[in-house]
Amino acid sequence: SAVISQKPSRDICQRGTSLTIQCQVDSQVTMMFWYRQQPGQSLTLIATANQGSEATYESGFVIDKFPISRPNLTFSTLTVSNMSPEDSSIYLCSVESLKAVVSYNEQFFGPGTRLTVL
Amino acid sequence: QQQVKQSPQSLIVQKGGISIINCAYENTAFDYFPWYQQFPGKGPALLIAIRPDVSEKKEGRFTISFNKSAKQFSLHIMDSQPGDSATYFCAASRITGGGNKLTFGTGTQLKVEL
């Protein structure tokens, strides 16, 4: 499986500011995703980070609020813009690994970034 | 709309017992069903996964049972250990060229007591 790191691991931010979260993978991957996990809740997909093109956002998430970059096959960033306390969550990146034998697109998650907005 | 329903919300099992977590899905287009294990402060870790062409998959103490007609699947943890205490998420997706977009269940907090 791929080794995935995220920076920062946690942060406390003021309302109205923005935070950029970095996701680094130790090998080239085709697909990268960003998820949100609110406290004690399940994971919700925010968007698919596409290399060299604009991210694909899920319903309820917009680019102005969550701009995403993916400049190459091992790195992506998610920015949480104009933050409010409702944005307090764990943000996780994940990558997809293709197992050619059985065509499983196994997905592996980073450790997450715990964001608290005051 | 909750596309993957998971139960129970929490579960307490004695050491050596069997832990059973159930999930049900609605979208018949789903064709990949993984289970993830998450410890506090960590990201989810892929535990085991199944495709709908088989009814059961076993890896060590972990078994997925899959019932396509009922649109249900379950995780069985045999000989449960205190180290298995974690939150477990089932998920489902339809694998396409656009990637494996996972829809997660609500999670089950498992506690294995001595």
gemmi code that builds the backbone of each chain (N, CA, C; Angstrom):
import gemmi

chains = {
    "A": [
        ("SER", (0.835, -1.193, 0.000), (0.000, 0.000, 0.000), (0.875, 1.250, 0.000)),
        ("ALA", (0.325, 2.359, -0.496), (1.055, 3.614, -0.546), (1.179, 4.228, 0.845)),
        ("VAL", (2.289, 4.954, 1.056), (2.467, 5.692, 2.303), (2.028, 7.127, 2.050)),
        ("ILE", (1.076, 7.584, 2.845), (0.463, 8.886, 2.633), (0.707, 9.765, 3.854)),
        ("SER", (1.174, 10.966, 3.635), (1.363, 11.900, 4.741), (0.538, 13.151, 4.493)),
        ("GLN", (0.102, 13.772, 5.577), (-0.667, 14.996, 5.493), (-0.060, 16.047, 6.421)),
        ("LYS", (-0.101, 17.291, 5.969), (0.346, 18.405, 6.788), (-0.659, 19.526, 6.720)),
        ("PRO", (-0.992, 20.213, 7.788), (-0.587, 19.857, 9.150), (-1.396, 18.681, 9.673)),
        ("SER", (-0.993, 18.115, 10.799), (-1.762, 17.027, 11.389), (-2.979, 17.580, 12.131)),
        ("ARG", (-2.834, 18.805, 12.632), (-3.951, 19.478, 13.289), (-3.699, 20.976, 13.296)),
        ("ASP", (-4.765, 21.727, 13.399), (-4.626, 23.183, 13.474), (-5.870, 23.771, 14.115)),
        ("ILE", (-5.658, 24.880, 14.761), (-6.759, 25.671, 15.321), (-6.741, 27.013, 14.608)),
        ("CYS", (-7.846, 27.368, 13.986), (-7.886, 28.558, 13.138), (-9.013, 29.485, 13.567)),
        ("GLN", (-8.873, 30.730, 13.194), (-9.892, 31.723, 13.493), (-10.923, 31.781, 12.373)),
        ("ARG", (-12.118, 32.094, 12.744), (-13.205, 32.288, 11.777), (-12.795, 33.288, 10.700)),
        ("GLY", (-13.116, 32.972, 9.445), (-12.852, 33.875, 8.342), (-11.510, 33.679, 7.657)),
        ("THR", (-10.658, 32.885, 8.250), (-9.355, 32.624, 7.638), (-9.429, 31.376, 6.762)),
        ("SER", (-8.316, 31.057, 6.108), (-8.244, 29.888, 5.230), (-7.075, 29.011, 5.653)),
        ("LEU", (-7.189, 27.733, 5.403), (-6.131, 26.786, 5.721), (-5.908, 25.869, 4.528)),
        ("THR", (-4.660, 25.667, 4.165), (-4.319, 24.740, 3.097), (-3.710, 23.478, 3.681)),
        ("ILE", (-4.269, 22.348, 3.308), (-3.831, 21.044, 3.772), (-3.094, 20.347, 2.631)),
        ("GLN", (-1.943, 19.792, 2.957), (-1.146, 19.119, 1.948), (-1.232, 17.605, 2.100)),
        ("CYS", (-1.223, 16.924, 0.978), (-1.229, 15.457, 0.952), (-0.113, 14.987, 0.028)),
        ("GLN", (0.805, 14.183, 0.586), (1.953, 13.692, -0.177), (1.947, 12.167, -0.162)),
        ("VAL", (2.145, 11.573, -1.331), (2.185, 10.118, -1.455), (3.582, 9.705, -1.881)),
        ("ASP", (4.016, 8.521, -1.419), (5.382, 8.098, -1.698), (5.535, 7.427, -3.056)),
        ("SER", (4.450, 7.327, -3.818), (4.518, 6.742, -5.147), (3.455, 7.390, -6.028)),
        ("GLN", (3.633, 7.273, -7.320), (2.657, 7.875, -8.229), (1.336, 7.092, -8.176)),
        ("VAL", (0.253, 7.829, -8.097), (-1.073, 7.209, -8.055), (-1.962, 7.885, -9.084)),
        ("THR", (-2.944, 7.161, -9.548), (-3.818, 7.722, -10.561), (-4.877, 8.633, -9.935)),
        ("MET", (-5.518, 8.149, -8.890), (-6.632, 8.894, -8.320), (-6.312, 9.365, -6.910)),
        ("MET", (-6.683, 10.581, -6.607), (-6.584, 11.115, -5.253), (-7.923, 11.752, -4.914)),
        ("PHE", (-8.335, 11.576, -3.664), (-9.626, 12.078, -3.209), (-9.451, 12.841, -1.895)),
        ("TRP", (-10.406, 13.708, -1.627), (-10.471, 14.402, -0.337), (-11.820, 14.110, 0.315)),
        ("TYR", (-11.743, 13.724, 1.604), (-12.939, 13.415, 2.375), (-12.992, 14.326, 3.609)),
        ("ARG", (-14.182, 14.461, 4.148), (-14.379, 15.155, 5.411), (-15.044, 14.199, 6.387)),
        ("GLN", (-14.555, 14.220, 7.622), (-15.147, 13.408, 8.679), (-15.437, 14.317, 9.857)),
        ("GLN", (-16.689, 14.652, 10.042), (-17.075, 15.503, 11.160), (-17.010, 14.690, 12.444)),
        ("PRO", (-16.823, 15.363, 13.578), (-16.580, 14.664, 14.842), (-17.579, 13.543, 15.114)),
        ("GLY", (-17.074, 12.345, 15.307), (-17.913, 11.196, 15.614), (-18.792, 10.735, 14.474)),
        ("GLN", (-18.524, 11.219, 13.279), (-19.389, 10.899, 12.134), (-18.644, 10.061, 11.094)),
        ("SER", (-19.361, 9.786, 10.038), (-18.786, 9.008, 8.955), (-18.004, 9.908, 8.005)),
        ("LEU", (-17.497, 9.333, 6.952), (-16.710, 10.080, 5.973), (-17.587, 10.468, 4.789)),
        ("THR", (-17.372, 11.694, 4.322), (-18.106, 12.199, 3.171), (-17.106, 12.671, 2.121)),
        ("LEU", (-17.291, 12.233, 0.897), (-16.394, 12.627, -0.186), (-16.621, 14.085, -0.565)),
        ("ILE", (-15.548, 14.860, -0.563), (-15.632, 16.261, -0.983), (-15.426, 16.362, -2.489)),
        ("ALA", (-14.321, 15.773, -2.973), (-14.000, 15.924, -4.389), (-12.924, 14.938, -4.796)),
        ("THR", (-12.828, 14.751, -6.092), (-11.751, 13.988, -6.713), (-10.734, 14.981, -7.236)),
        ("ALA", (-9.473, 14.800, -6.832), (-8.407, 15.701, -7.278), (-7.838, 15.156, -8.571)),
        ("ASN", (-8.041, 15.858, -9.653), (-7.602, 15.415, -10.971), (-6.265, 16.061, -11.316)),
        ("GLN", (-5.326, 15.240, -11.760), (-4.010, 15.760, -12.109), (-4.088, 16.566, -13.396)),
        ("GLY", (-3.697, 17.813, -13.339), (-3.645, 18.648, -14.516), (-4.958, 19.264, -14.937)),
        ("SER", (-6.007, 19.051, -14.156), (-7.293, 19.667, -14.496), (-8.057, 19.986, -13.221)),
        ("GLU", (-9.186, 20.630, -13.387), (-9.970, 21.046, -12.224), (-10.530, 19.838, -11.485)),
        ("ALA", (-10.633, 19.965, -10.171), (-11.188, 18.891, -9.358), (-12.665, 18.685, -9.660)),
        ("THR", (-13.136, 17.483, -9.379), (-14.542, 17.142, -9.563), (-15.201, 17.104, -8.196)),
        ("TYR", (-16.155, 17.986, -7.965), (-16.768, 18.141, -6.643), (-18.068, 17.361, -6.524)),
        ("GLU", (-18.306, 16.856, -5.326), (-19.557, 16.156, -5.022), (-20.632, 17.187, -4.659)),
        ("SER", (-21.855, 16.708, -4.691), (-22.980, 17.565, -4.363), (-22.816, 18.147, -2.958)),
        ("GLY", (-23.003, 19.450, -2.863), (-22.884, 20.116, -1.568), (-21.527, 20.732, -1.313)),
        ("PHE", (-20.587, 20.511, -2.190), (-19.235, 21.076, -2.059), (-18.902, 21.875, -3.308)),
        ("VAL", (-18.317, 23.070, -3.107), (-18.025, 23.943, -4.238), (-16.568, 24.383, -4.221)),
        ("ILE", (-16.092, 24.730, -5.409), (-14.680, 25.073, -5.578), (-14.293, 26.322, -4.812)),
        ("ASP", (-15.188, 27.286, -4.705), (-14.854, 28.521, -4.000), (-14.571, 28.259, -2.525)),
        ("LYS", (-15.236, 27.296, -1.946), (-15.070, 26.965, -0.540), (-13.911, 25.991, -0.319)),
        ("PHE", (-13.747, 25.065, -1.245), (-12.732, 24.013, -1.098), (-11.875, 23.907, -2.363)),
        ("PRO", (-11.094, 24.935, -2.686), (-10.229, 24.815, -3.858), (-9.195, 23.716, -3.670)),
        ("ILE", (-8.966, 22.979, -4.724), (-8.064, 21.830, -4.704), (-7.051, 21.967, -5.830)),
        ("SER", (-5.811, 21.605, -5.527), (-4.793, 21.545, -6.564), (-4.209, 20.152, -6.592)),
        ("ARG", (-3.762, 19.765, -7.789), (-3.028, 18.509, -7.917), (-2.014, 18.688, -9.046)),
        ("PRO", (-0.851, 19.237, -8.707), (0.138, 19.560, -9.730), (0.850, 18.352, -10.320)),
        ("ASN", (0.877, 17.235, -9.606), (1.551, 16.038, -10.129), (0.884, 14.785, -9.555)),
        ("LEU", (1.487, 13.635, -9.825), (0.855, 12.362, -9.461), (1.108, 11.938, -8.016)),
        ("THR", (1.825, 12.761, -7.234), (2.114, 12.379, -5.853), (1.682, 13.426, -4.826)),
        ("PHE", (1.077, 14.503, -5.258), (0.829, 15.619, -4.344), (-0.492, 16.308, -4.650)),
        ("SER", (-1.192, 16.704, -3.578), (-2.425, 17.462, -3.740), (-2.617, 18.365, -2.527)),
        ("THR", (-3.320, 19.459, -2.722), (-3.685, 20.318, -1.601), (-5.181, 20.578, -1.616)),
        ("LEU", (-5.719, 20.738, -0.411), (-7.104, 21.144, -0.211), (-7.075, 22.402, 0.644)),
        ("THR", (-7.748, 23.438, 0.194), (-7.865, 24.658, 0.992), (-9.284, 24.769, 1.516)),
        ("VAL", (-9.402, 25.036, 2.789), (-10.702, 25.324, 3.380), (-10.760, 26.843, 3.537)),
        ("SER", (-11.643, 27.475, 2.778), (-11.653, 28.936, 2.681), (-12.704, 29.567, 3.582)),
        ("ASN", (-12.411, 30.794, 4.012), (-13.385, 31.574, 4.791), (-14.056, 30.700, 5.836)),
        ("MET", (-13.256, 30.160, 6.717), (-13.724, 29.120, 7.639), (-14.713, 29.626, 8.674)),
        ("SER", (-15.609, 28.744, 9.043), (-16.551, 28.964, 10.138), (-16.461, 27.758, 11.074)),
        ("PRO", (-17.006, 27.872, 12.282), (-16.945, 26.726, 13.209), (-17.530, 25.441, 12.623)),
        ("GLU", (-18.466, 25.562, 11.686), (-19.066, 24.381, 11.061), (-18.067, 23.591, 10.213)),
        ("ASP", (-16.940, 24.213, 9.889), (-15.906, 23.539, 9.112), (-14.986, 22.697, 9.984)),
        ("SER", (-15.187, 22.738, 11.287), (-14.374, 21.929, 12.193), (-14.622, 20.457, 11.901)),
        ("SER", (-13.588, 19.782, 11.456), (-13.705, 18.395, 11.001), (-12.311, 17.802, 10.893)),
        ("ILE", (-12.287, 16.525, 10.565), (-11.052, 15.891, 10.128), (-11.115, 15.809, 8.611)),
        ("TYR", (-10.058, 16.281, 7.963), (-9.989, 16.236, 6.503), (-8.960, 15.178, 6.119)),
        ("LEU", (-9.384, 14.270, 5.264), (-8.537, 13.136, 4.898), (-8.341, 13.083, 3.391)),
        ("CYS", (-7.127, 12.808, 2.991), (-6.911, 12.515, 1.581), (-6.793, 11.000, 1.439)),
        ("SER", (-7.135, 10.523, 0.280), (-7.004, 9.106, 0.003), (-6.490, 8.929, -1.417)),
        ("VAL", (-5.867, 7.777, -1.644), (-5.338, 7.491, -2.974), (-5.812, 6.112, -3.395)),
        ("GLU", (-5.879, 5.933, -4.680), (-6.378, 4.678, -5.222), (-5.231, 3.909, -5.832)),
        ("SER", (-5.200, 2.627, -5.476), (-4.161, 1.748, -5.996), (-4.826, 0.681, -6.847)),
        ("LEU", (-4.385, 0.554, -8.048), (-5.008, -0.420, -8.937), (-4.342, -1.775, -8.777)),
        ("LYS", (-5.135, -2.766, -8.388), (-4.628, -4.132, -8.343), (-5.008, -4.792, -9.648)),
        ("ALA", (-4.053, -4.927, -10.506), (-4.333, -5.363, -11.864), (-4.955, -6.755, -11.915)),
        ("VAL", (-4.597, -7.603, -10.972), (-5.038, -8.989, -11.058), (-6.553, -9.105, -10.896)),
        ("VAL", (-7.087, -8.428, -9.893), (-8.518, -8.575, -9.626), (-9.292, -7.295, -9.916)),
        ("SER", (-8.621, -6.308, -10.435), (-9.273, -5.049, -10.803), (-9.928, -4.343, -9.639)),
        ("TYR", (-9.423, -4.580, -8.459), (-9.893, -3.817, -7.316), (-9.196, -2.461, -7.343)),
        ("ASN", (-9.915, -1.423, -7.145), (-9.298, -0.115, -7.004), (-9.228, 0.201, -5.516)),
        ("GLU", (-8.327, -0.476, -4.823), (-8.230, -0.293, -3.383), (-7.851, 1.148, -3.063)),
        ("GLN", (-8.447, 1.646, -2.006), (-8.247, 3.037, -1.625), (-7.643, 3.096, -0.229)),
        ("PHE", (-6.602, 3.907, -0.102), (-5.878, 4.036, 1.156), (-5.934, 5.483, 1.622)),
        ("PHE", (-6.047, 5.646, 2.933), (-6.242, 6.970, 3.510), (-4.999, 7.470, 4.230)),
        ("GLY", (-4.841, 8.786, 4.188), (-3.836, 9.435, 4.992), (-4.280, 9.508, 6.442)),
        ("PRO", (-3.418, 10.051, 7.314), (-3.727, 10.104, 8.747), (-4.748, 11.169, 9.112)),
        ("GLY", (-5.011, 12.084, 8.194), (-6.009, 13.108, 8.468), (-5.426, 14.383, 9.052)),
        ("THR", (-6.154, 15.463, 8.862), (-5.840, 16.767, 9.453), (-7.033, 17.180, 10.295)),
        ("ARG", (-6.800, 17.338, 11.578), (-7.881, 17.719, 12.493), (-7.939, 19.234, 12.589)),
        ("LEU", (-9.017, 19.793, 12.088), (-9.186, 21.248, 12.036), (-10.246, 21.697, 13.037)),
        ("THR", (-9.872, 22.670, 13.849), (-10.813, 23.309, 14.764), (-10.893, 24.781, 14.413)),
        ("VAL", (-12.102, 25.269, 14.188), (-12.315, 26.673, 13.850), (-13.034, 27.354, 15.006)),
        ("LEU", (-12.419, 28.424, 15.505), (-12.988, 29.132, 16.664), (-13.829, 30.327, 16.233)),
    ],
    "B": [
        ("GLN", (-29.620, 11.468, 1.291), (-30.111, 10.085, 1.287), (-28.973, 9.156, 1.702)),
        ("GLN", (-29.230, 8.355, 2.744), (-28.227, 7.435, 3.238), (-28.247, 6.211, 2.362)),
        ("GLN", (-27.219, 6.029, 1.569), (-27.210, 4.922, 0.625), (-26.664, 3.645, 1.225)),
        ("VAL", (-25.915, 3.762, 2.332), (-25.377, 2.589, 3.014), (-25.733, 2.712, 4.492)),
        ("LYS", (-26.564, 1.781, 4.944), (-27.004, 1.786, 6.338), (-26.203, 0.750, 7.116)),
        ("GLN", (-25.712, 1.152, 8.279), (-24.842, 0.291, 9.079), (-25.398, 0.149, 10.480)),
        ("SER", (-25.306, -1.072, 11.000), (-25.741, -1.334, 12.370), (-24.910, -2.444, 12.986)),
        ("PRO", (-24.761, -2.484, 14.309), (-25.255, -1.487, 15.251), (-24.348, -0.262, 15.306)),
        ("GLN", (-24.747, 0.748, 15.993), (-23.938, 1.949, 16.153), (-22.763, 1.673, 17.071)),
        ("SER", (-23.005, 0.829, 18.092), (-21.935, 0.434, 18.998), (-22.126, -1.023, 19.391)),
        ("LEU", (-21.037, -1.638, 19.792), (-21.048, -3.075, 20.054), (-20.009, -3.394, 21.117)),
        ("ILE", (-20.413, -4.151, 22.107), (-19.481, -4.612, 23.131), (-19.449, -6.129, 23.077)),
        ("VAL", (-18.242, -6.671, 22.949), (-18.059, -8.117, 22.816), (-17.000, -8.560, 23.816)),
        ("GLN", (-17.185, -9.735, 24.341), (-16.179, -10.294, 25.239), (-15.025, -10.864, 24.431)),
        ("LYS", (-13.852, -10.800, 25.012), (-12.661, -11.361, 24.363), (-12.922, -12.804, 23.973)),
        ("GLY", (-12.557, -13.139, 22.726), (-12.770, -14.481, 22.216), (-14.107, -14.671, 21.532)),
        ("GLY", (-14.989, -13.701, 21.660), (-16.305, -13.797, 21.041), (-16.297, -13.389, 19.574)),
        ("ILE", (-17.465, -13.434, 18.973), (-17.616, -13.062, 17.570), (-18.290, -11.692, 17.488)),
        ("SER", (-17.675, -10.781, 16.754), (-18.270, -9.461, 16.520), (-18.906, -9.477, 15.136)),
        ("ILE", (-20.144, -9.016, 15.053), (-20.854, -8.997, 13.777), (-21.402, -7.603, 13.518)),
        ("ILE", (-21.047, -7.045, 12.375), (-21.518, -5.718, 11.977), (-22.203, -5.856, 10.622)),
        ("ASN", (-23.348, -5.232, 10.505), (-24.167, -5.403, 9.311), (-24.310, -4.115, 8.513)),
        ("CYS", (-24.372, -4.257, 7.210), (-24.608, -3.115, 6.331), (-25.601, -3.486, 5.240)),
        ("ALA", (-26.376, -2.505, 4.819), (-27.324, -2.682, 3.735), (-27.176, -1.514, 2.772)),
        ("TYR", (-27.299, -1.798, 1.494), (-27.145, -0.742, 0.503), (-28.374, -0.680, -0.386)),
        ("GLU", (-28.497, 0.417, -1.094), (-29.672, 0.642, -1.933), (-29.340, 0.603, -3.429)),
        ("ASN", (-28.168, 1.097, -3.753), (-27.812, 1.240, -5.162), (-27.316, -0.091, -5.732)),
        ("THR", (-28.087, -0.698, -6.621), (-27.708, -2.001, -7.174), (-26.512, -1.898, -8.130)),
        ("ALA", (-26.106, -0.689, -8.456), (-24.933, -0.514, -9.320), (-23.625, -0.653, -8.539)),
        ("PHE", (-23.683, -0.632, -7.211), (-22.473, -0.808, -6.419), (-21.852, -2.159, -6.727)),
        ("ASP", (-20.522, -2.181, -6.889), (-19.871, -3.440, -7.196), (-18.573, -3.644, -6.427)),
        ("TYR", (-18.400, -2.902, -5.354), (-17.193, -3.048, -4.544), (-17.552, -2.663, -3.127)),
        ("PHE", (-17.235, -3.554, -2.168), (-17.702, -3.372, -0.795), (-16.542, -3.598, 0.165)),
        ("PRO", (-15.859, -2.523, 0.577), (-14.751, -2.663, 1.522), (-15.185, -2.378, 2.962)),
        ("TRP", (-14.401, -2.864, 3.876), (-14.550, -2.527, 5.289), (-13.273, -1.826, 5.738)),
        ("TYR", (-13.454, -0.766, 6.517), (-12.326, -0.017, 7.046), (-12.360, -0.046, 8.568)),
        ("GLN", (-11.155, -0.034, 9.147), (-10.980, -0.002, 10.592), (-10.301, 1.319, 10.933)),
        ("GLN", (-10.829, 2.031, 11.900), (-10.250, 3.316, 12.275), (-10.023, 3.395, 13.775)),
        ("PHE", (-8.769, 3.659, 14.138), (-8.426, 3.903, 15.537), (-8.450, 5.400, 15.794)),
        ("PRO", (-8.676, 5.804, 17.048), (-8.737, 7.239, 17.356), (-7.486, 7.974, 16.893)),
        ("GLY", (-7.695, 9.097, 16.213), (-6.582, 9.913, 15.767), (-5.885, 9.405, 14.514)),
        ("LYS", (-6.413, 8.362, 13.917), (-5.802, 7.788, 12.722), (-6.777, 7.816, 11.555)),
        ("GLY", (-6.226, 7.687, 10.337), (-7.083, 7.556, 9.177), (-7.619, 6.132, 9.080)),
        ("PRO", (-8.706, 5.938, 8.352), (-9.249, 4.577, 8.175), (-8.252, 3.698, 7.443)),
        ("ALA", (-8.181, 2.444, 7.852), (-7.293, 1.465, 7.220), (-8.132, 0.376, 6.575)),
        ("LEU", (-7.829, 0.073, 5.323), (-8.564, -0.969, 4.612), (-8.333, -2.310, 5.292)),
        ("LEU", (-9.438, -2.976, 5.607), (-9.377, -4.235, 6.347), (-9.576, -5.419, 5.403)),
        ("ILE", (-10.636, -5.395, 4.671), (-11.011, -6.477, 3.775), (-12.067, -5.944, 2.827)),
        ("ALA", (-12.142, -6.516, 1.622), (-13.119, -6.038, 0.650), (-13.642, -7.211, -0.174)),
        ("ILE", (-14.811, -7.018, -0.769), (-15.429, -8.082, -1.546), (-16.112, -7.510, -2.776)),
        ("ARG", (-16.152, -8.290, -3.843), (-16.934, -7.968, -5.013), (-18.181, -8.834, -4.997)),
        ("PRO", (-19.264, -8.449, -5.665), (-20.526, -9.180, -5.561), (-20.570, -10.522, -6.268)),
        ("ASP", (-19.492, -10.928, -6.912), (-19.497, -12.219, -7.584), (-19.179, -13.383, -6.646)),
        ("VAL", (-18.865, -13.063, -5.385), (-18.642, -14.104, -4.383), (-19.514, -13.804, -3.165)),
        ("SER", (-19.854, -14.850, -2.408), (-20.737, -14.671, -1.255), (-19.979, -14.549, 0.053)),
        ("GLU", (-18.707, -14.895, 0.034), (-17.941, -14.832, 1.265), (-16.464, -14.664, 0.956)),
        ("LYS", (-15.804, -13.886, 1.823), (-14.353, -13.740, 1.714), (-13.771, -13.734, 3.105)),
        ("LYS", (-12.722, -14.513, 3.301), (-12.122, -14.626, 4.624), (-10.658, -14.265, 4.548)),
        ("GLU", (-10.230, -13.439, 5.510), (-8.817, -13.106, 5.650), (-8.488, -13.143, 7.136)),
        ("GLY", (-7.827, -14.224, 7.542), (-7.504, -14.378, 8.954), (-8.762, -14.492, 9.802)),
        ("ARG", (-8.892, -13.613, 10.801), (-10.063, -13.648, 11.673), (-11.253, -12.857, 11.117)),
        ("PHE", (-11.046, -12.205, 9.994), (-12.077, -11.334, 9.424), (-12.744, -11.995, 8.220)),
        ("THR", (-14.074, -11.986, 8.213), (-14.844, -12.570, 7.129), (-15.924, -11.599, 6.694)),
        ("ILE", (-16.062, -11.415, 5.382), (-17.205, -10.677, 4.843), (-18.185, -11.697, 4.284)),
        ("SER", (-19.453, -11.549, 4.671), (-20.531, -12.323, 4.063), (-21.357, -11.380, 3.204)),
        ("PHE", (-21.682, -11.800, 1.997), (-22.366, -10.920, 1.045), (-23.622, -11.595, 0.523)),
        ("ASN", (-24.745, -10.900, 0.594), (-26.025, -11.397, 0.089), (-26.536, -10.414, -0.954)),
        ("LYS", (-26.287, -10.743, -2.214), (-26.609, -9.810, -3.293), (-28.115, -9.575, -3.417)),
        ("SER", (-28.904, -10.625, -3.278), (-30.349, -10.484, -3.457), (-30.959, -9.612, -2.372)),
        ("ALA", (-30.418, -9.698, -1.178), (-30.920, -8.884, -0.068), (-30.233, -7.528, 0.011)),
        ("LYS", (-29.210, -7.310, -0.794), (-28.419, -6.076, -0.776), (-27.874, -5.822, 0.620)),
        ("GLN", (-27.270, -6.875, 1.179), (-26.710, -6.762, 2.516), (-25.330, -7.411, 2.551)),
        ("PHE", (-24.483, -6.900, 3.427), (-23.202, -7.525, 3.651), (-22.786, -7.283, 5.099)),
        ("SER", (-21.991, -8.197, 5.605), (-21.642, -8.113, 7.018), (-20.176, -8.466, 7.233)),
        ("LEU", (-19.661, -7.962, 8.341), (-18.288, -8.255, 8.771), (-18.369, -9.100, 10.030)),
        ("HIS", (-17.650, -10.209, 10.013), (-17.559, -11.069, 11.191), (-16.110, -11.065, 11.655)),
        ("ILE", (-15.914, -10.763, 12.932), (-14.583, -10.819, 13.523), (-14.584, -11.983, 14.498)),
        ("MET", (-13.867, -13.014, 14.152), (-13.797, -14.201, 14.994), (-12.758, -14.001, 16.081)),
        ("ASP", (-12.945, -14.679, 17.215), (-11.973, -14.605, 18.309), (-11.575, -13.142, 18.568)),
        ("SER", (-12.556, -12.305, 18.803), (-12.311, -10.874, 18.974), (-11.323, -10.611, 20.109)),
        ("GLN", (-10.436, -9.649, 19.875), (-9.381, -9.292, 20.827), (-9.502, -7.821, 21.234)),
        ("PRO", (-9.004, -7.471, 22.415), (-9.047, -6.059, 22.829), (-8.425, -5.125, 21.796)),
        ("GLY", (-7.408, -5.594, 21.081), (-6.776, -4.772, 20.042), (-7.668, -4.512, 18.842)),
        ("ASP", (-8.797, -5.228, 18.760), (-9.765, -4.992, 17.688), (-10.689, -3.819, 18.015)),
        ("SER", (-10.603, -3.316, 19.234), (-11.455, -2.197, 19.645), (-11.148, -0.988, 18.781)),
        ("ALA", (-12.125, -0.559, 17.998), (-11.944, 0.503, 17.013), (-13.317, 0.832, 16.432)),
        ("THR", (-13.331, 1.786, 15.522), (-14.550, 2.070, 14.777), (-14.438, 1.420, 13.407)),
        ("TYR", (-15.484, 0.734, 13.014), (-15.497, 0.024, 11.741), (-16.513, 0.672, 10.806)),
        ("PHE", (-16.079, 0.902, 9.583), (-16.952, 1.493, 8.568), (-17.096, 0.523, 7.401)),
        ("CYS", (-18.318, 0.273, 6.993), (-18.511, -0.388, 5.721), (-18.615, 0.700, 4.656)),
        ("ALA", (-18.394, 0.313, 3.427), (-18.488, 1.270, 2.331), (-18.914, 0.525, 1.071)),
        ("ALA", (-19.313, 1.285, 0.094), (-19.716, 0.700, -1.187), (-19.384, 1.689, -2.291)),
        ("SER", (-19.124, 1.156, -3.464), (-18.841, 2.042, -4.591), (-19.092, 1.313, -5.899)),
        ("ARG", (-19.114, 2.100, -6.935), (-19.158, 1.566, -8.288), (-17.872, 1.997, -8.952)),
        ("ILE", (-17.076, 1.023, -9.316), (-15.774, 1.338, -9.896), (-15.965, 1.786, -11.342)),
        ("THR", (-15.525, 3.006, -11.623), (-15.617, 3.546, -12.975), (-14.277, 4.150, -13.357)),
        ("GLY", (-14.203, 4.653, -14.579), (-12.974, 5.317, -15.005), (-12.705, 6.573, -14.210)),
        ("GLY", (-13.735, 7.092, -13.567), (-13.579, 8.292, -12.748), (-13.142, 8.001, -11.344)),
        ("GLY", (-12.762, 6.753, -11.078), (-12.268, 6.435, -9.752), (-13.290, 5.730, -8.885)),
        ("ASN", (-12.836, 5.315, -7.745), (-13.616, 4.498, -6.822), (-14.180, 5.418, -5.736)),
        ("LYS", (-15.313, 6.020, -5.988), (-15.892, 6.967, -5.038), (-16.669, 6.196, -3.977)),
        ("LEU", (-16.129, 6.179, -2.787), (-16.712, 5.395, -1.711), (-17.854, 6.129, -1.015)),
        ("THR", (-18.933, 5.397, -0.770), (-20.023, 5.858, 0.087), (-19.933, 5.051, 1.371)),
        ("PHE", (-19.771, 5.763, 2.490), (-19.524, 5.083, 3.755), (-20.800, 4.913, 4.569)),
        ("GLY", (-20.813, 3.835, 5.359), (-21.839, 3.678, 6.376), (-21.530, 4.603, 7.544)),
        ("THR", (-22.397, 4.579, 8.542), (-22.301, 5.517, 9.657), (-21.295, 5.108, 10.714)),
        ("GLY", (-20.769, 3.898, 10.633), (-19.744, 3.471, 11.568), (-20.279, 2.688, 12.756)),
        ("THR", (-19.457, 1.768, 13.248), (-19.771, 0.976, 14.449), (-18.579, 1.033, 15.386)),
        ("GLN", (-18.841, 1.499, 16.600), (-17.771, 1.513, 17.609), (-17.755, 0.165, 18.320)),
        ("LEU", (-16.684, -0.558, 18.128), (-16.536, -1.878, 18.736), (-15.619, -1.797, 19.954)),
        ("LYS", (-16.088, -2.373, 21.036), (-15.243, -2.487, 22.220), (-15.176, -3.958, 22.611)),
        ("VAL", (-13.982, -4.473, 22.692), (-13.778, -5.853, 23.096), (-13.248, -5.861, 24.519)),
        ("GLU", (-14.025, -6.454, 25.403), (-13.662, -6.452, 26.821), (-12.982, -7.760, 27.231)),
        ("LEU", (-12.109, -7.617, 28.215), (-11.381, -8.790, 28.722), (-12.312, -9.713, 29.496)),
    ],
}
model = gemmi.Model(1)
for chain_id, residues in chains.items():
    chain = gemmi.Chain(chain_id)
    for i, (resn, *xyz) in enumerate(residues, 1):
        res = gemmi.Residue()
        res.name, res.seqid = resn, gemmi.SeqId(i, " ")
        for name, pos in zip(("N", "CA", "C"), xyz):
            atom = gemmi.Atom()
            atom.name, atom.element = name, gemmi.Element(name[0])
            atom.pos, atom.b_iso = gemmi.Position(*pos), 0.0
            res.add_atom(atom)
        chain.add_residue(res)
    model.add_chain(chain)
structure = gemmi.Structure()
structure.add_model(model)
structure.setup_entities()
